[in-house]
Amino acid sequence: MSKSLKLIKDHASNPKLWLVIGIGVAGIVVLAETRRRRRRGKTPKPDFGAFIERFELLPFPQPPPPAAKQMLSALTFAMSDIFDVKGYVTGFGNPEWKRTHEASEKTALVLTALLKNGATCVGKTVLDEFSYGIFGENKYYGTPTNPQVPSCIPGGSSSGSAVAVAAGLVDFAIGTDTTGCVRIPASFCGIFGFRPSHGAVSAIGVLPNAQSLDTIGWFARDPSVLHRVGHVLLQLNSVNTKRSRRIIFADDLFQLSKVATQKTIYAIGKAIENMSGYQAPKHMNLSQYIDSKVPSLRLHEQSAHQQNDASILKTLVSVMLSLQGYEFKTNYEDWVNSFKRRLGRGGVSDRVIAAINTTHDNIKILYKVRTEMRGAFQSLLKDDGILVIPSVADNPLKCNTKKGFSSEFGDKTFALSSIASMSGCCQVTIPLGYHGDCCISVSFISFHGADKFLLDTVLDMYATLLEQVSVASYSLPLPDMNGDTETSELLKEKNVKAYLRRGYARESLLRREEALQDYKHALVLEPQNKDASLAIRKLTS
């Protein structure tokens, strides 16, 4: 026996010895945790790394009474570095592009509309280079830190705008959505994200990625802010039209997702049970519907030499990415060929150069699929339908994960985002809380031109929906597939710890209100939890 063990055995009853040992162990734990955090780079970046450039653009003067107060008065916002601002160079997420272009002579129409309605712009945010990505990583400006899950990607391409909103740095933010570039980061960062109907918001003064797919989208933490921004950008009237709503679940798309799908479906169904104007929900196989209504997809499958048994969604993704590549090449081939040696290698640069080098044979089919998709969804949704799908198929990847578009993650993510991108429909990402350490959300899609209908729906049902999510997740936990109560208890314990961990992190960043909500969620799951009770008392005293 070693001298140390003999000493412990001889003095085992001495409380001072155990105090010394406890302090020593605690010191080792703290030291190990400190080193772990240093290795992972846990020190928060200034402003979470969301901004490329900080400046202030003040709103237009408020009209004198009796004019109504400006709709966005006192709200702050940020924008991706893809919108023109007079006197500033639009950087497109790439320093070489910024170096080779002059300052803008005019300001984007969308930005002018926001300033005219009382909002204050506080700067430009990070995006994937050339807005050509969904991960939110930028090798030049860094990857913005996901405020909810710092070890994971924020999603892109409008990553900085999503992070700025999720971190509470601004009230709302704008970005572009081509293949999911607003909807995906909104889901990963736990906020609202709205992709309007294609062409509904002016893109004048915005650098295009692929005009047939591009839209101007926006982020918010609060549904009322989302609604107000939508009214300004879409130039909507304030008249409420009574209209019934048909909720349709795309069951096959929920099968793609790994994130709390059954509880989400259950909560939405319960939410609309006692709400007036909502019909009983329907269920459908969306892939089969698309296959029957969009015949040009199979023509593309043959021309692209895809396997005959390829899923219809995989073919739809192929069309979407081909269309994006073709239009991006049309827009930027000359510039990329002139400067591609300076673009470097890896990530987005490789995808940009691949798009420029790709030859597209049958372009007409791509546009025909887009037209048929628009008609198919107009027929499906008519003027009262809302299609419910998962926003994303999986939790966000860890930062610096080397996975390309061919990965399962990319395939499933694009399968979900391609529905609205290729049909031109409007889509909203709705945050529903957390599953473990990650955010969960759901998406509503409505027909092209139904933007006000969709925004009104979110505002109408969000409080009830959150209440039902809380019931499904906490008060009435759904049993797992095997009725294993022991597993259910372990899952509950894991969720309690996750809420407590995030609450501590938010409290350390002085985000007291959000920390308080986390502690309350933990207490709902485990009413006798002393740590949660103590933390709540400390924050409310």
N, C-alpha and C positions, 0 to 999 in steps of 0.2 A: 504493500500500500504506500502511495506517495505521501510526502510530508503534508501536502495541502489537504488531501482527503483525511489523513489522520487527525489533522487539526480540526477539521469540520466535525468529525465523529466525536472527538473528545469534548467539543464545546457546543454540541448541537442544541442544547437547551438555552444557550446564551442569546437573548434577543438582539444584543448589539452586533453579534457576528452576522446574523441574518440581515440586519439593516445595512451593514457594510457590503454584504454580497448583493443585496437588492440594488444598492446604488451602483455597484460595479456593473451588474447586468443591464440596468437601465442606461448606463453610460455607453455600454457596447451597442445596445439597440439604437440609441440616438445617433451614435457615430456611424453605424451601418446605414441607417436611414438617410443621414446627411450625405454620405458618399453615394448612395443609390440615386438620390435626387440630383446630385451634381452630375453623375454619369448620364442621367436621362435629360439633363438640361431643364429641370423643373422651374428654374427661376423665371417668373413671368416676364415676357417681353413688354416693353412700353406699349401701352394701348393694344396689348395682345398681338402685336405685329400686324394689325389690320390695315394701317395706312401707309401709302406710298408718299403722300404729300399732304401736309396740313395747311389750310388757309381758311378764310371765312368769307362767304358771300352772303351779304345781308339781304333780307327780303325786301320786296317793293314796299313803299309806304302804304300804311293802312288808309283806305278811303275815309273821309270824314263822315260822321253820322248824318243821316240815318242809315248809311250803308251797313250791311251786315258784317260782322267780324270775319276776317279771313279764315278759311276753313282749316288751314294748317298753322295758324298763328302760334308762336312760342315753341314749335317743334323743330328739332334739329335733324339733319340727315347727312349721309355720306353717299358717294357714288363710285362705282368701279372706274378705273382709269381707262375708260373706253368712250366716255362722253366728252364732247368738246366744251371747253370753257374759254371764252375770249381772253387772249393774252397768255394762255398756258398751252404747252405741248401735250397732246393726248398720247400717252406712252404705250398703250396696248399691252401692258405687262412685260415689255421687253426694252431694255436700255438701248439696244442698237436701233430699234425702230424710233425711239425718242430722239436719238442723236441725229437721225437722218431726216427728220421732219420739222417743219416750222410751227410756231405757235398758232393756235386756231384764231381765225378772224371773227368767228361768230360763236355763240353759245347754243348748245343743243336745245331744241324746243321743249323737251321734257323737263330740263332743268329750269328753263324760264318759267314754265307753268307752275312749278313748285315754289319758286321764289315769288311769283305774283300772288300766290295764295298764302303767303306768310311764313313759309319755312326758311330756315337758315342752313346753308350748306357749310360743313366744317372740313371738307377735304376729299381727296381721292384715295380709293382703297386698292389693295392688292387683288390681282386676278391671275389665273393661269395665263401663260404667255399666249397672246393672240386670241384669248378666250377659247382656247382649243384644249379643253380638258375637263374632267369631272372630279379630280382629287383635291384641287385647291392648293397644290404645291407650286412654288415658283423658285427656281434655283438662283435667281438674281436678287429678288426682294425678300426671300424667305417665305415660309409657310405660316400664315396666321394661326395662332393658337386657338383651338376649339375650346371655348370657355367651359363647356359642359364635360368634355372628355379630353384633357390636355394632351394625352398620349396618342390621340387619334387624329386623323385628317379632318379638316372642317368641311370638305367637299367643295366642288368648284363647278364652273369656273369663277363664279362671283363670290369667292371665299372671304375676302376682306370685308365686303358689305355685310355678309351674314354674321361674321364674327363681331363686327362693330355693333350690330343690333343685339346679338345674344349677350354681349358683355356689358350692355347698358351704356355704351359710349354715345349712342345717338338714339333717337326715337324711331327712325325708320331709315332704310337705305334702298338704293336702286342698283340694278345690275341688268345684265342681259341673260336670256335663257334661250339656248339653241337646242341642245340635246339633254336638258335637265339642269342647266347651270344655275338656276335659282332654286328649283324644287329640291334638288339633292342636298345642297348645303343647308337649306332651311330645315330639312329633316335631321341631318347630323347634328345641327346646333340647337335643336329644340325650339324653333320659332316658326312663325307663319311665313310662307312664301307664296307669291301669286304670280302665275304665268298667265297673262291675258290672252284673249283670242288673237290669232295671228293678224297683224296689221291694225289692231285696235288702238295702239299707242304709237304716235309718230316716232320714227327712227331717224329723222333728219338731225344731223349733227352727232350721230353715233356710228362708230366704226363697225362695219358689218363683219360677220363671220360667214354666215350662209343665209342670204336674204329670205329664202323660202322657208326657213325654220326659225329665224331670229325673232325674238320678242323682247320688249322692255318690261322687266319684272320688278317686284319690290318685296322687301322684308319688313316685318314688324313683330313686336312681342305681344301686342294687344290687338284683338280683332277689330276694335273701334278705330284704331289708327290705320290698320290695313284698309278698312272700309273708307275712311276719309281720303287717304291717298288715292285709292281707286276712283273715287268720285272726281278728284281733280284731274288725274291723268286720262281717264276715260271720258271726261266731260259729261258726266251723267246728270240727270235731273233727280231731284229729291222725292219725286212722287213714288209712293209705294203701291205697286200693283199686286193685288191678291191673286195668287196662283198656287195650285196644288203642286206637290212635289212627289216624284216617283224615285225611290232609292233602289238602285240596282247594284248588287254585289257581283263582282267578277271573280267567281270562286276559283277559277284556274289560276288567276294571278296571285291570289292569296296563298295558293299552294307553293308559289315561288319564294315566298317570304319566310324567314326564320324568326321574325320579331313579333311575338305576342299577337298572332293573327286571330285566334279564336276569341280572345277577350275583346279585341277591337270590334269584331263583327257583333258580338253579344251586346257590347255597350251601345253601339249605334242603333241596333234594333230596339233596345230598351228605351233609348232616348226619344225615339220618334213615336213610341206607343201612345203616349198621352199628349202629344203635340198636335194642334189642329193644323189641317192642311197637308199632312204627310200620309201618303198611302202606305199600306203594308209593304215591306221590302220584298223585292224579287231577287232571284239568283240566276246566273247564267254562266255559260262557258264562252268567254269573250273570244278566245282563239278560234273556236269553231265558227263564230259569227263572222269574224274578219275573213276567215278562209272562204266563206260562202259569198261574201259581199265585195271582196277586193280581188278579182280574178288576175289582175296584173301582177300580183305578188308571185304567183306560180310562173309567170313568164319571166320575171326577173330571176327566179330560182334557176330556171333552165339556162338563161343567157349568162348567168354568173357561174354556171357549172357547179351549183351546190348539189348536195345529196338530195335525192327525191324525198327522203323521209325527214328532211330538216323541218324543225318546228316552224309554224307560220310566224311566230314572234321573232325567231332568229332571222328569218327572211326579211321581216319588217325592219329589224335593226340594221341588217345589211343595206337595205334601201336607204334608210336614214343616214347612215354614215357615208355611203357612196354619194348621196346628194350633198351632204356637208362638204366632203372632200372636193367634189366637182366645183361647187360654187366658191369655196375658199381659193381653189386654184385659179379660177377665173378672176377673182378679186386681186390676188397678190403674187401671181406667178413671177412677174417681172422683178418685183422687189426681192422676193426670196432668192431667186437665181442670182441676183446681184450681190447679196449679202449672206448667203447660206454658209460660207466659210466662217463667218463670225457668229453664227448662231450656236455653235457648240454642238455637243452630242448628248443624247439621253433625253428621256421624258418627252415633253411637248415638242421640242425641236425635231426629234426623230419623226413624230407623227406629222408635223408640218411639212417636212421635206418629203415624206412618203406620199402625202396628198398631192404635192406638186409633181411628183414623178409618176403618179398613177394615170393611166389612160382609161377613159370611160367610153365604152363602146355604144351602149344603148341608153342614152340619156332620156329619151322620150318615155321609157318605161318608168323611170324614177318619178317623173312629174305626173304620170298617169296614176301611179299608186297613190300619190298625195291627193289627187283629185277624187279618186274612188274612196279613199279613207274619209275625206270631208263629207261626201255624200252618205257613206255608211253610218257615220255617227250622227249626222243630222236626222237620218231615218230612225236610228235607235233611240235617241234622246228626245227628239221632237222639241217641244217648248217647255217641258216640265220634268225632264229626266236628269238624274244625277248619278253618274257611275262612280262607285266606290272601289278604289284599288289601294294596295300598299304604296307608300311614297318611295320606299327603297326595299330591297330584298334582304339586306343584312345590315349588321352594325358596321360603323365606319372602320376602315382598315387602320392598323397602327401606322404612325408616321414613318416615312422612308421605306414602306413595304414595296418591294420591287415586283409589282404585278402589272401586266399590260392589259390592253383591251380584250385579249383573247381569254383572259381568266374568267372563271365562273362568276366572280364578283362583277366584272364589267358586263358580261353577257346579260345577267339578270337585272342589273341596274338599268341598262339601256332598254331592255325589254319593257320595263315599266314606264320609262320616260318617253319611249317612242310613240305611245298612244296619242298623247296630246301634241307632241312635236309634228307627227305626220298627218294628224287630222285637223290641226289648227284650232282645236278646242281650247277653252280656258280651263285651268286647273289650279287648285289651291292645296298647299301642304298645311295640314293642321296638326299642331303638337298635342300629344295626349299624355305627357308625363314621361316616366322612366321605366325601363326594364333592366334590372341590375344597374350597371354603371352608365348605360347608354339611353339616349332619347328614343322615344317611339312616336310615330305619327301615322296619319292616314291621309289619303288624297281624295278629293272630290273633283270630278270632271263634269263639265256641262257643255252644251252645244256651242258652236262658234257664234259669237255675238251675245251670249248669255252672261256676260261678265257681272252685270248688276245683280241678276238673279242669283249667281253663285256667291257674290259678296254678301248679299242680304241673307242668304241661307246660313252662312257661317255666323253672322252676327245674331241670327235668330236662334240657332240651336247650340252654340258653343258652350254656354253655361250648363245647359242640361246634359250635353255630351260629356263634359268633364265630370259632372256629378255621377253619371252612370259608369264612367271609367273608374272612378274612385270606388264605387260599389262593387264593380266586377273584380277590381284588383285587391281591395282591402277587406271590406265587410263580408263579401260573399265570394271568397276565392274559388275559382273553378277547379274541380279535381283534375289531376292529370289523367292521361289516357288509361292508366292501369289502376286508378283510384288509390294510389300509394300516398297515404297521409303522411308518412315519415318524410318522403321526398318533398311534399308540399310544405311541411314545417321547415325543412332545410332551406327551401327556396325563400320562404318568408324571412328567415333569419338573415339570409344573404342580402335581401332587399333592405332590411333594416340597417344593416352595416353600410350598405352603399349610400343610403340617404344620410346617415351620420357622417360618413367620410366627406361627402360633397358639402354638407352643411358646415363642417369645420373649415373646409377649403374656402368656401364663400365668405365665411365670417372673417377669415384671415385677410381677405381682399376687401373687407369693409362692406360687403354686399349683404347687409344685415337682414333685409326683408326676405331675400331669396333663401338665406340660411335658415330663417325662421320657418319658412314653408317646408324645407327639407326635414327639419326636426319634427314638425307637426305630422308630416307623412310617416315618419318613423314611429311616432307615438300611436298613430292610427293602426299600424300593423302590429305593434306590440305595446299595448296601453300601460304596462308596468315597467317599461324601459326607463331606468333611472338616468342614463346619460342624456336621453332626449328631453326628459322632464327638466333636468338641471340646466341644459342649454337654453330651453325656452324661458325658464325663469330668469336666467342671466340676461337674455336679450330684451325681455319685456319689463324688467325691473327699473 
